[in-house]
Amino acid sequence: MVELLSPTKSADLLGCKKNTLAIWRLKGTGPVFVRVGSRVMYAREDLEKFIATRKRCSTSDVGAAE
């Protein structure tokens, strides 16, 4: 079963503010999200993928760490 998290819990997991997630949704730069009725939710699996794709070995890296 897919575990869906609210924007508040998702922001806590990512270490950002709930408003940052809203901005990322608007720009299309944040984690994948789903709408359940009028509510925005995030699958824990998608948040984990989002984190994994942003791993870096140094501040000058533009791609993911290997």
C-alpha positions as CSV (number, residue, x, y, z in Angstrom):
1,M,0.0,0.0,0.0
2,V,1.2,3.5,-0.8
3,E,1.9,5.7,2.1
4,L,0.7,9.2,1.4
5,L,2.0,12.2,3.4
6,S,0.5,15.6,3.9
7,P,2.6,18.6,2.7
8,T,3.4,19.4,6.4
9,K,4.8,15.9,7.0
10,S,6.5,15.9,3.7
11,A,8.2,19.2,4.4
12,D,9.4,17.8,7.8
13,L,10.8,14.8,6.0
14,L,12.7,16.9,3.5
15,G,13.8,19.5,6.0
16,C,12.1,22.4,4.3
17,K,9.0,24.6,4.8
18,K,5.5,23.7,3.6
19,N,5.6,26.9,1.6
20,T,8.7,25.7,-0.2
21,L,6.8,22.6,-1.4
22,A,4.0,24.9,-2.7
23,I,6.5,27.0,-4.6
24,W,8.2,23.9,-6.0
25,R,4.7,22.5,-7.1
26,L,4.0,25.8,-8.9
27,K,7.4,25.7,-10.7
28,G,7.4,22.0,-11.3
29,T,10.8,21.5,-9.7
30,G,9.8,19.6,-6.5
31,P,8.9,16.0,-5.8
32,V,6.1,14.4,-7.6
33,F,2.7,14.8,-5.9
34,V,-0.8,13.5,-6.2
35,R,-4.2,15.2,-5.7
36,V,-6.7,13.3,-3.7
37,G,-9.8,15.3,-4.2
38,S,-8.7,18.9,-3.4
39,R,-5.9,17.7,-1.2
40,V,-2.2,17.6,-2.2
41,M,-0.4,14.5,-1.0
42,Y,3.1,13.0,-1.4
43,A,4.0,9.3,-1.6
44,R,6.8,8.5,0.7
45,E,8.5,6.6,-2.1
46,D,8.5,9.7,-4.3
47,L,10.0,11.8,-1.6
48,E,12.7,9.2,-1.1
49,K,13.4,9.2,-4.9
50,F,13.5,13.0,-4.8
51,I,16.1,12.9,-2.1
52,A,18.2,10.2,-3.8
53,T,18.4,12.2,-7.1
54,R,19.9,15.2,-5.2
55,K,22.8,13.4,-3.6
56,R,26.2,15.1,-4.4
57,C,29.8,14.4,-3.6
58,S,30.8,18.1,-3.6
59,T,29.3,21.5,-4.0
60,S,30.6,21.7,-7.6
61,D,28.8,18.5,-8.7
62,V,26.0,19.1,-11.1
63,G,24.9,15.5,-11.4
64,A,24.0,12.8,-8.9
65,A,26.7,11.1,-6.8
66,E,27.6,7.6,-7.8
